[in-house]
Structures are given as C-alpha cells and as structure tokens.
C-alpha cells in the first residue's frame, strides 16, 4: 500500500482566566523578575472549576472545524494525548466521540506527558500509512493547574492549561511526515512524576499528594543533552541541513531550556516557535499551541519544513520533521 498521511487542519483553545507573575507573588515567595529570569514566562492560562481536559479539547476541535470547515463524521480514529484526563476511564477520546457524535471510530488516550502530541502524530501517521485508517483526529489537552502544588514555588510558576487539535488524513500523493526519532530513559522517571496507585519508585518513597513533583535541574540537564542529539539524528535521517528547516517547535517547557537547546542544536531563536511566555508549560498541548500561534502571526506558511520535538516525564522524547501544507488538494 502506498498511502500517505497529511496534516490538513489545526485548532487550539486556552481558558480565559490568566495567572500573572504578579498573582504568584501574592501566593508564594517569588517575584516577576525571578520568574522571568529563570523561565521567560509572563502569564499562564488556568481552567475554571468546571473546565476539564475534555472541555478544552471540545473547544480546540470546534476551532479547527470553524477555521477549516472540516467534517468530523468520517473520522475513524481519535487519539488524545493527556496526563490530566477528567477520569481514569472513560477516556477523553471517548468523551470526544460522544460530544461530536462521530458514528464509527476508534478512540483512546495516550500518556507520553510533554511528548504526547508528537507521539500522537507519529501514531496517526503509522495507522494511516499502514492502510487501515483514513482520517484521524489527534488532540493534546491538559489541565495541569489542577495537579499543581501552589505551595511549591519551584513548580507552581511553570504550568498552565490548554488544548490543540489536528486532523491527519490519507493523501495518496502528499505526505506531511518526513522523519521521526524516538527514545526513552525510564531510569529518570523519578525526576518528574505524579503518583496514582504506587507509593514508591526504584524503592524510593514518593510524594503521594496527587500533585506533580519535578526535579527541575535533572530534567533540564537531560533535555539539554538529549534533544540536540535527537535533532542531529532527525536531520541525518531526512538528509536535511539545519538551514533547510524553516521552524523549530520544541515543547515549551521553559524559555531558558529552549534557549539552551537551540544553542546546542544550531537553531536561531528567531526561527523557534513557542507558547511559553503567555501560556506557560502546557505539557502535551504546548507544541500545537505554538504552531497555532505561528499561523495566527503569519509566520508558518504552506510549504514550510518544521521540526517538532516533544520531551518530558518518563523520561521520554519524540521528534518529527514535517512538511506543513494545509491547502486543499484535488
């Protein structure tokens, strides 16, 4: 089979409520200057009491439908990347199927933390090029504010809420996907976790309050070492040079981390898209939010070559090089 997979539409949504650095100054021992110096974040969006991962996902998908005039009724698979689902089960993907009344589709959630969106795209590409699927909805949606410890000054400044969605469709002539690189370092799982049933990891006792726990220094060191190597491997696989890439879109974890990764990888910050300054770290949603911002600001254009790189808890990472082309094909 010679099926190809192409990204044909994108949508995004963030909650209306803003959490400013000035607000955080009143909550913990911090300052706007300290936060900006270490993270580059000015504000983040926070879900309301009745807003959940599903709520944000619905809004992002509705934005996709309205912007690109897409019909969801023939979708045959829904993939949702999230670490903060409304329920352990049913999945957010099943809630999406019900909300939009999609008649004949598979639906499941995946948890690859901040690499979730690139994992979802990689999987969608594989399912379509295998010949078994034709039209897949990939959604990344997070309500990290609901699992953030707002007494912990090192983590509460980082996280925000949001959602992004893309359609990936079978296209016999045009493919969005050029190269992929994937990897895992499970030994580093201790450095970024949120407990569920187990109270220990590697025979060490965990914080079991249900909130995120992060060793920022160790995650920073791992990402700054791992992502540039992954970028190098992606360029090798695709037979491209750094100047062939129009836009670099890493996970928006922290602006200082992104600056370090760009310096080590050879990307200019002017050619890097982020969503971190006004949305914070939105985990799996950060890459589609950055892409959507890039389109709104008329930076990303059809024909652009884009390198996406997700990385986070697990520790896990996945990079993709894609060709961006949302134009209608005959």
GULUMLUM-573534 format. One record per residue (C-alpha): residue number from 1; y, z, x; residue in three letters. Coordinates in Angstrom, 2 decimals, padded with zeros to 5 digits. Each point is the difference from the previous one (the first is absolute). Example, Ala and Ser with C-alpha at 12.3 -4.5 7.8 and 13.67 -1.06 7.14 Angstrom:
BEGIN
 num   north      up    east residuo
   1 -004.50  007.80  012.30     ALA
   2  003.44 -000.66  001.37     SER
//
This chain:
BEGIN
 num   north      up    east residuo
   1  000.00  000.00  000.00     UNK
   2  003.50 -000.87  001.24     UNK
   3  002.04  002.33 -002.19     UNK
   4  003.27  001.26  001.44     UNK
   5  002.09  002.96 -001.13     UNK
   6  003.77 -000.06 -000.44     UNK
   7  002.48  002.72 -000.91     UNK
   8  001.93 -001.37 -002.99     UNK
   9  002.22  002.82 -001.27     UNK
  10  001.35  003.44  000.88     UNK
  11  001.55  002.86 -001.93     UNK
  12  001.29  003.48  000.85     UNK
  13  001.26  003.19 -001.58     UNK
  14  001.43  003.30  001.15     UNK
  15  000.98  002.98 -002.17     UNK
  16  003.65  000.57 -000.84     UNK
  17  000.27  003.54  001.39     UNK
  18  001.31  000.20  003.57     UNK
  19 -000.65  002.82  002.47     UNK
  20  002.79 -000.10  002.57     UNK
  21  000.09  001.65  003.41     UNK
  22  002.77  002.19 -001.39     UNK
  23 -002.41  001.21 -002.70     UNK
  24 -002.60  000.88  002.62     UNK
  25  002.60  002.03  001.90     UNK
  26  000.04  002.37 -002.98     UNK
  27 -003.81  000.26 -000.12     UNK
  28 -001.04  000.55  003.62     UNK
  29  001.56  000.63  003.41     UNK
  30  001.03 -003.56  000.83     UNK
  31  003.04 -002.26  000.13     UNK
  32  000.93 -003.59 -000.72     UNK
  33  000.66 -000.52  003.72     UNK
  34 -003.42  001.41  000.97     UNK
  35 -001.85 -002.12 -002.57     UNK
  36  001.85 -003.20  000.90     UNK
  37 -000.52  000.54  003.72     UNK
  38 -003.76  000.51 -000.33     UNK
  39 -000.94 -002.24 -002.94     UNK
  40  002.84 -002.38 -000.90     UNK
  41 -000.35  001.05 -003.64     UNK
  42  003.03  000.42 -002.25     UNK
  43 -001.76  000.56 -003.33     UNK
  44 -003.28 -000.41 -001.84     UNK
  45 -000.96 -000.71 -003.62     UNK
  46 -001.80  002.72 -001.96     UNK
  47 -002.23 -000.45 -003.06     UNK
  48  000.86  001.98 -003.12     UNK
  49 -002.24  002.66 -001.50     UNK
  50 -001.58 -002.58 -002.31     UNK
  51 -000.15 -002.83  002.54     UNK
  52 -003.28 -000.53  001.84     UNK
  53 -001.58 -002.62  002.23     UNK
  54 -001.03 -001.97 -003.10     UNK
  55  003.54  000.15 -001.43     UNK
  56  001.54 -001.43  003.17     UNK
  57 -002.74 -002.63  000.22     UNK
  58  000.67 -001.20 -003.57     UNK
  59  003.70 -000.42  000.83     UNK
  60 -000.68 -001.91  003.24     UNK
  61 -002.40 -002.35 -001.80     UNK
  62  002.51 -000.55 -002.83     UNK
  63  002.60 -000.89  002.66     UNK
  64 -002.45 -002.54  001.46     UNK
  65 -000.67 -001.54 -003.42     UNK
  66  003.70 -000.26 -000.89     UNK
  67  001.07 -001.39  003.38     UNK
  68 -002.72 -002.64  000.40     UNK
  69 -000.98 -000.61 -003.64     UNK
  70 -003.64  000.83  000.68     UNK
  71 -002.83  000.45 -002.51     UNK
  72 -002.44  002.82  000.78     UNK
  73 -002.60 -000.77 -002.64     UNK
  74 -002.22 -002.04  002.35     UNK
  75  000.00  002.56  002.82     UNK
  76 -003.61  000.65  001.03     UNK
  77  000.52  002.97  002.34     UNK
  78  002.52  002.85  000.34     UNK
  79  000.22  001.81  003.33     UNK
  80  002.23  003.07  000.24     UNK
  81  000.85  001.72  003.28     UNK
  82  001.03  003.61 -000.56     UNK
  83 -000.49  003.48  001.42     UNK
  84  001.62  001.66 -003.02     UNK
  85 -001.82 -001.26 -003.10     UNK
  86  000.74  001.63 -003.36     UNK
  87 -003.63  001.10 -000.19     UNK
  88 -002.97  000.12  002.34     UNK
  89 -001.44 -002.29 -002.65     UNK
  90  000.64 -002.16 -001.99     UNK
  91  001.66 -002.13  002.66     UNK
  92  003.58 -001.27 -000.11     UNK
  93 -001.50 -003.52 -000.01     UNK
  94 -001.80  000.78 -003.28     UNK
  95  003.24  001.32 -001.46     UNK
  96  001.71 -003.26  000.96     UNK
  97 -002.75 -002.01 -001.72     UNK
  98  000.50  002.04 -003.16     UNK
  99  003.82 -000.08  000.09     UNK
 100  000.19 -003.79  000.36     UNK
 101 -003.15 -000.65 -002.11     UNK
 102 -001.54 -002.28  002.62     UNK
 103 -003.23 -001.11 -001.66     UNK
 104 -002.50 -000.86  002.77     UNK
 105  000.61  001.66  003.33     UNK
 106 -001.41  002.34  002.59     UNK
 107  002.17  002.96  000.92     UNK
 108 -000.12  002.60  002.76     UNK
 109  002.17  002.17  002.22     UNK
 110 -000.24  000.15  003.78     UNK
 111  001.30  002.70  002.32     UNK
 112  001.05 -001.20  003.44     UNK
 113  003.17  002.13 -000.10     UNK
 114  002.97 -001.80  001.56     UNK
 115 -002.15 -003.03  000.85     UNK
 116 -001.03 -000.35 -003.64     UNK
 117  002.11 -003.04 -000.81     UNK
 118 -001.25 -002.05  002.95     UNK
 119 -003.54  001.12 -000.82     UNK
 120  000.48 -001.19 -003.57     UNK
 121  001.32 -003.38  001.12     UNK
 122 -002.82 -000.42  002.52     UNK
 123 -002.58  000.79 -002.66     UNK
 124  001.62 -002.32 -002.56     UNK
 125 -000.03 -002.83  002.52     UNK
 126 -003.68  000.64  000.72     UNK
 127 -000.99  000.11 -003.68     UNK
 128  001.82 -003.26 -000.76     UNK
 129 -001.13 -001.95  003.05     UNK
 130 -003.59  001.07 -000.76     UNK
 131  000.32 -002.07 -003.16     UNK
 132 -000.74  002.87 -002.39     UNK
 133  003.56  000.72 -001.17     UNK
 134  003.01 -002.09 -000.93     UNK
 135  002.93  002.32 -000.72     UNK
 136  000.44  003.53  001.30     UNK
 137  002.74  002.54 -000.61     UNK
 138  000.63  002.23  003.02     UNK
 139  002.10  003.10 -000.63     UNK
 140  001.19  002.79  002.30     UNK
 141  001.40  003.03 -001.80     UNK
 142  000.80  003.52  001.16     UNK
 143  001.52  003.23 -001.28     UNK
 144 -000.02  001.88  003.29     UNK
 145  002.71  002.39 -001.17     UNK
 146 -002.61  001.64 -002.23     UNK
 147 -002.14  000.95  003.02     UNK
 148  002.83  000.83  002.43     UNK
 149  000.56  003.59  001.12     UNK
 150  003.76  000.45 -000.42     UNK
 151 -000.07  003.19  002.05     UNK
 152 -001.19 -001.94  003.07     UNK
 153  003.12 -001.35  001.70     UNK
 154 -001.97 -002.39  002.23     UNK
 155 -001.66 -001.94 -002.84     UNK
 156  002.14  000.43 -003.13     UNK
 157  002.78 -002.15  001.50     UNK
 158 -002.31 -003.00  000.31     UNK
 159 -001.65 -000.96 -003.26     UNK
 160  001.05 -001.95 -003.07     UNK
 161 -001.51 -001.79 -002.99     UNK
 162 -000.30 -003.67 -000.94     UNK
 163 -002.26 -002.93 -000.82     UNK
 164 -000.47 -003.64  000.88     UNK
 165 -002.25 -002.70 -001.44     UNK
 166 -001.04 -003.50  001.00     UNK
 167 -002.15 -002.73 -001.50     UNK
 168 -002.53 -001.75  002.21     UNK
 169 -001.38 -003.22 -001.48     UNK
 170 -002.53 -002.64  000.96     UNK
 171  001.64 -003.10  001.46     UNK
 172 -002.16 -002.82  001.29     UNK
 173  002.63 -001.31  002.42     UNK
 174  002.33  002.83  001.07     UNK
 175 -000.93  003.38  001.49     UNK
 176  002.29  002.97  000.57     UNK
 177 -002.40  001.65  002.42     UNK
 178 -000.01 -000.92  003.69     UNK
 179 -001.55  002.94  001.88     UNK
 180 -001.11  003.61 -000.44     UNK
 181 -000.68  002.94  002.29     UNK
 182 -001.54  003.26 -001.20     UNK
 183 -000.92  003.31  001.60     UNK
 184 -000.74  003.68 -000.54     UNK
 185  000.21  003.24  001.97     UNK
 186 -001.70  002.53 -002.22     UNK
 187  000.17  002.63  002.71     UNK
 188  003.74  000.24 -000.66     UNK
 189 -000.45  000.84 -003.69     UNK
 190  001.05  003.59  000.69     UNK
 191  003.52 -001.14  000.79     UNK
 192  000.83 -001.19 -003.52     UNK
 193 -001.89  001.29 -003.03     UNK
 194  000.06  001.39 -003.52     UNK
 195 -003.01  002.02 -001.09     UNK
 196 -002.18 -000.51 -003.06     UNK
 197 -003.41  001.69  000.00     UNK
 198 -000.57  000.88  003.65     UNK
 199  001.88  002.84  001.74     UNK
 200 -000.91 -000.94  003.57     UNK
 201  000.01 -003.10  002.21     UNK
 202 -001.69 -000.21  003.39     UNK
 203 -000.80  003.71 -000.53     UNK
 204  003.69  000.83 -000.22     UNK
 205  001.52  001.75 -003.01     UNK
 206  002.42 -002.11 -002.03     UNK
 207  003.06  000.79 -002.09     UNK
 208 -001.43 -000.20 -003.52     UNK
 209  003.19  000.21 -002.09     UNK
 210 -000.41 -003.65 -001.05     UNK
 211  003.11 -001.12  001.87     UNK
 212  000.22 -002.49  002.87     UNK
 213 -000.37  001.39  003.49     UNK
 214  001.15 -002.08  002.95     UNK
 215  000.06  000.44  003.75     UNK
 216  002.89 -002.40  000.43     UNK
 217 -000.08 -000.03  003.79     UNK
 218 -003.66 -001.07  000.15     UNK
 219  000.35 -002.63 -002.73     UNK
 220  003.08 -001.38  001.77     UNK
 221 -001.84 -000.26  003.33     UNK
 222 -003.00 -001.71 -001.63     UNK
 223  002.11 -002.53 -001.93     UNK
 224  002.26 -000.80  002.96     UNK
 225 -003.09 -000.73  002.08     UNK
 226 -002.21 -001.71 -002.60     UNK
 227  002.33 -002.31 -001.91     UNK
 228  001.35 -001.95  003.01     UNK
 229 -003.59 -000.63  001.13     UNK
 230 -000.84 -001.18 -003.51     UNK
 231  003.01 -002.32 -000.02     UNK
 232 -001.15 -001.49  003.30     UNK
 233 -003.48 -000.57 -001.44     UNK
 234  001.41 -001.65 -003.14     UNK
 235  002.10 -002.40  002.04     UNK
 236 -003.03 -000.84  002.14     UNK
 237 -002.19 -000.68 -003.07     UNK
 238  002.63 -002.20 -001.64     UNK
 239  000.97 -001.78  003.23     UNK
 240  003.63  000.88 -000.68     UNK
 241  002.77  001.34  002.22     UNK
 242  002.34  002.83 -000.89     UNK
 243  002.83 -002.52 -000.64     UNK
 244 -002.17 -001.78 -002.59     UNK
 245  000.18  003.08 -002.25     UNK
 246  003.07 -000.05 -002.26     UNK
 247 -000.32  003.57 -001.28     UNK
 248 -001.83  003.15  001.07     UNK
 249 -000.74  002.40 -002.89     UNK
 250 -001.62  003.23  001.23     UNK
 251 -000.74  002.99 -002.19     UNK
 252  003.34  001.80 -000.46     UNK
 253 -001.13  003.36  001.32     UNK
 254  003.06  000.95  001.98     UNK
 255  002.75 -002.20  001.45     UNK
 256 -000.35  001.53  003.47     UNK
 257 -003.73 -000.77 -000.01     UNK
 258  000.72 -003.57 -001.08     UNK
 259  002.56 -000.37  002.80     UNK
 260 -002.59  001.17  002.53     UNK
 261 -002.64 -002.40 -001.39     UNK
 262  002.47 -002.91  000.08     UNK
 263  000.99  000.76  003.59     UNK
 264 -003.65  000.10  001.11     UNK
 265 -000.95 -003.09 -002.04     UNK
 266  002.97 -002.19  000.87     UNK
 267  001.51 -000.23 -003.50     UNK
 268  003.74  000.21 -000.53     UNK
 269  001.12  002.53 -002.60     UNK
 270  002.09 -002.81 -001.50     UNK
 271 -003.27 -001.77 -000.81     UNK
 272 -001.65  003.12 -001.44     UNK
 273 -000.02  000.84 -003.71     UNK
 274 -000.18  003.62 -001.13     UNK
 275  000.51  002.04 -003.15     UNK
 276  000.38  003.32  001.78     UNK
 277  003.76  000.69 -000.03     UNK
 278  000.45  000.28 -003.77     UNK
 279 -003.58  000.48 -001.23     UNK
 280 -001.58  002.17  002.69     UNK
 281 -003.68 -000.19  000.90     UNK
 282 -001.77 -001.31 -003.10     UNK
 283 -003.42 -000.37  001.67     UNK
 284 -001.88 -003.06 -001.32     UNK
 285  003.05 -001.18 -001.98     UNK
 286  002.35 -000.23  002.99     UNK
 287 -000.98 -003.52  001.12     UNK
 288  000.31 -001.73 -003.41     UNK
 289  003.27  001.88 -000.59     UNK
 290  001.33 -001.28  003.35     UNK
 291 -001.14 -003.54 -000.81     UNK
 292  001.65  000.17 -003.40     UNK
 293  003.25  001.22  001.58     UNK
 294 -000.20 -002.86  002.49     UNK
 295 -000.25 -002.50 -002.84     UNK
 296  002.85  001.61 -001.95     UNK
 297  002.20 -000.10  003.11     UNK
 298 -000.92 -003.71  000.44     UNK
 299 -001.59  000.63  003.38     UNK
 300 -003.61 -000.95 -000.82     UNK
 301 -000.38 -003.66 -000.92     UNK
 302 -002.87 -002.30 -000.91     UNK
 303 -001.68 -001.28  003.14     UNK
 304  000.65  003.16  002.02     UNK
 305 -002.75  001.43  002.19     UNK
 306 -000.23  003.76 -000.52     UNK
 307 -001.96  002.67  001.85     UNK
 308 -000.87  003.00 -002.17     UNK
 309 -001.40  003.17  001.57     UNK
 310 -001.22  003.03 -001.95     UNK
 311 -001.04  003.20  001.77     UNK
 312 -000.52  003.61 -000.99     UNK
 313 -002.35  002.82 -000.97     UNK
 314 -003.64 -000.45  000.81     UNK
 315  001.13 -000.95  002.55     UNK
 316 -000.15 -003.62 -001.04     UNK
 317  001.94 -003.21  000.51     UNK
 318 -000.03 -003.65 -001.09     UNK
 319  002.33 -002.82  001.00     UNK
 320  000.37 -003.43 -001.57     UNK
 321  001.86 -003.16  000.87     UNK
 322  000.89 -001.93 -003.14     UNK
 323  001.91 -003.12 -000.97     UNK
 324  002.51  000.86 -002.73     UNK
 325  000.24 -002.65 -002.72     UNK
 326  000.56  000.95 -003.63     UNK
 327  001.00 -003.51 -001.09     UNK
 328 -001.88 -001.56 -002.87     UNK
 329 -002.75 -002.39  001.11     UNK
 330 -001.15 -003.06 -001.93     UNK
//
